[in-house]
Amino acid sequence: MIRLVRVKNAEVGLRFRNGRLVEALQPGWYLARTILDETVDVLREKDLFVWHEEIDQIAKTGVLGDRVVTVDLKDNQRALLWVDERFYTVLGTGRQLIWKTQKNIRIEEFTVEDPRLEHRQLFKIGKAPMAKELLEAVQVEQGETCVYFRDGKFVAELEPGFYAFWKNISALKFIMVSRKEKVLDLSGQEIITADKVSLRLNAVASFRIRDALKSVSVSESAETALYRECQLIMRAVVGARKIDEMLAAKDQLAEEISAALKSKAEAYGIEICGFGIKDIILPGKMREIMNRVVAAQKEAEANQIIRREETAATRSQCNTAKMLEANPTLMRLRELELIEKVAEKSTLKLVLGEKGLSEKLLNLL
């Protein structure tokens, strides 16, 4: 039996006889004789890649000649495919045939002993959708550091920028670490003082990561470890003080906690930028007691001030009386000043009686 096969323009026919590739056919009409177990498979040159189950046989025989580019990559090799000077995809391990009759094809081959890919058009390559299968892109933003491990070993700290790494070469791990200043809120810390008073402490600590490698190597979470250390230090420092001492020296208390926290934070690669106590909240009964104590203290202070002012006023009057007694003219002037003030604010009526009294008043006026 004979089958008629047509090979069109921009196509190539492959004649197989008993499963063996015999020849490549140019555009035209051809007969495939089934009695000889002949088949003619038509390949489209516009498909870019040569898709056929006998790709190895096609490559070895070389029947397609200079119509294709053969890419044969070993396990430690990768390639970048550029079509018409535009990045198309990443080629992995294996043999692939690419048509070059319809488009301008360029192949860049790499030996990937080092998983990190360096290229002048790295961003375009790493962000291409068709490259995600073989490339892992890493974007490090401003204010961040990426700790890079290969096969469980530290390799480098990646500064802000764009990076790409070959997949399936080594076990890669990337940990992003923010170097920006952060705030750790320590609210509602229940602590007992040395005199057995239970209080609640609200504090805040600001910090930043100084050593990124140490912060990810020493602890699973440096921030969680710092929070735990803050709790322990506050309990130790506050628990060694009585309530009166603590309330009287709140700033000193914060400085002591901060100093202890800085030494502990260094072990986690953390730098403490600041520490402060926002609130010290006492139990209801203790607040009432403290309020009464404060009220009594303020009342005593107020009484003391009043007595001090009264004493000063009495002393001033005594001194004035001595001066007036020693100087009759000054006494007369004070009397006239008094009469003048009275006359300014009210009507002054004089009732003249005996001659002697009227003369004294007239003389006084």
C-alpha positions, 0 to 999 in steps of 0.5 A: 500500500502506498501513501502520498505525503506532501512536504510544504515550504518551511517544512522538512520530511523525514523518511523512516524505513523499518524505524531507521532514518533514511533521508531528509525530504525537501518541499514536494510530494512523496510516496510512503510505501507501507509494504516496506514499513516506510513512514514520512514525518513532516517537521515544521521549521517555524516551530523553533525546536525540532520535536520528534521522538527520534531526536537522537537519531536525527542528530547523529545522522546529521540529515538536517545539515546546517538547517539546525543548531545542535545543543548537547549539554552535560549535567554540569552545563546550561545554555541561554537561547537568544532568538533574533537577539532577544532572550528566549529561554534557558536550556537544560541538560540533554540534546536539543535541535533548534531550527535556524532557517527562519530566525537568527539563533545564538547560544551561550553555554555555561559550565555551572560549577558555581551556581551563581550566574553572572551576566550583563543582562542578568535581570532580563534573564532571571525575570523571564517566565521560561527561565524559572524552571532552571534559574532561581532569582533573588532580589535584595532590597535596600536596607536588607542583606541576604545570607547565602548558604550552599550545601549548608555552608555559608558563602556570602552576604548579598548586598542590595541588588538582583541575583540569579542562581542555577537550580539543581546544582547544589542545595541553596538557601537564602535568608533575608535579613532586614538591617532597618531599625525595629521596635520591640514592644514589651507590654503587660510584663507581670513582675514581682518586686523585692517587697512582694508587690506585683506590678505590670511593666510596659517597656519598648526597645529599639534594635537593628541587626548588626551581624546578619550571619550571627543572627541567623546562625545562633538562633532560629529567630533573633527577634524572638530570642531578644524578646525572651532576654528582655523579659528575663533581664527586666524580671531580674532587675525589677525583682531586686528592687523595692517598689519605692526604690524603683519608682524613685529611680525610674531612669536609672532602672531603664539604664540598668536594663539597657546595659544588661540587654546590650551585652546579651544582644551581642550574642545574637548579632543585634545592636540595641539602639534604645530602651525605655520604660513607658508605664509602671502599673500598680495593682488597684489596692496598691494604687490607692495606698500610693495615692494616699501617701502622695496626697499626705505628702503633698498636704504636709508640704502645703502646710509647711509652705503656709506656715513658712509664709505666715512666719515670713509675714509676721516677721515682716510686720514686726520689722515694720512696727519697729521702724515706725516706732523709731521714726514718727514722721514715717508713721505720719506718712503711713497714716496719710497713705492709708487715708488717701487709699480710703478716700479713693475708694469711698466717701469720707465723712468727718463729724466734728465735735469737740474743738480739740478733736476737730483740730487734731483731724484737721491737722492730720489732714 
